[in-house]
Amino acid sequence: MVKLVMQENGKYYLTEFERGHNHQLVTPSKSCMLRSQRKTTIAQADLASGSSIRPKETLEFMGRQPGGIQNLGLTNEGARAMVRYFDKLHDENISSFHLVQLDEDNQITNIFWVDAKVLVDYDYFGDIIYFDTTFQTNEDKRAFAPFVRVNHHNKTTFFGAALMYDQSIESFKWVIQSFLRAISKKQPKTILTDQDPAMTNAIKQIFPKTCHRLCIWHIYQNAIQHLSNVFVASSSFDRDFSNCIYGHEDEDGFLTT
């Protein structure tokens, strides 16, 4: 430990030196890991923002200098700004809808919102909807879970979405209940999802009258994952399996394949 005091002449005077508390100085290549250096300057943030890259890559870039995203010193202002944005949308159009779930520490867990025109779109295209939680684009595995449907122009119709803290039964129940509240409790006739036990349980409880089916794409991906040896062993299995699940639009055709 070294203690220096600046004198009146502008020079430093060594007042205390304790050899026992000394340690090797960090190398220049590792100086960014020091607590005093683990921060992002305004100039660096502006550079990342103006580089025409996606927000995810921007955040990852900003996190490299301080030794990780967790060291950026982010505050709760981002969450408050998001809530203010949703409140602003509701003020502009009363049909805009959002809900925020808080935990026992008053921290945000799950967030759900719908577009202002969702009720109009849902009346036309809400008989069959797709609920997907495979969009997990950060290291914390927070799921972006949209409710969507393809309209008569073969365009994706967005009904609503959630940012989920986790994929527990309770979180799924809260999200699906929020969606049901937004659509005036009109349950869809059919809902397509991936194969998730917690999601299946929640759908049974919240949408008891809805027919629950699994997405063909997820079925195919699961087959590749669990039957990889069969796909490799047979050159025709991939083609035959694809024809079986993709090539028929009715039950009779599927059963006779």
Secondary structure, 3 states (H helix, E strand, C coil): CEEEEECCCCCEEEEEECHHHCCCCCCHHHHHHCHHHCCCCHHHHHHHHCCCCCHHHHHHHHHHCCCCHHHCCCCCHHHHHHHHHHHHHHHHCCCCEEEEEECCCCCEEEEEEECCCHHHHHHHHCCEEEECCCECCCCCCCEEEEEEEECCCCCEEEEEEEEECCCCHHHHHHHHHHHHHHCCCCCCCEEEECCCHHHHHHHHHHCCCCEEEECHHHHHHHHHHHCHHHHHHCCCHHHHHHHHHHCCCCHHHHHCC
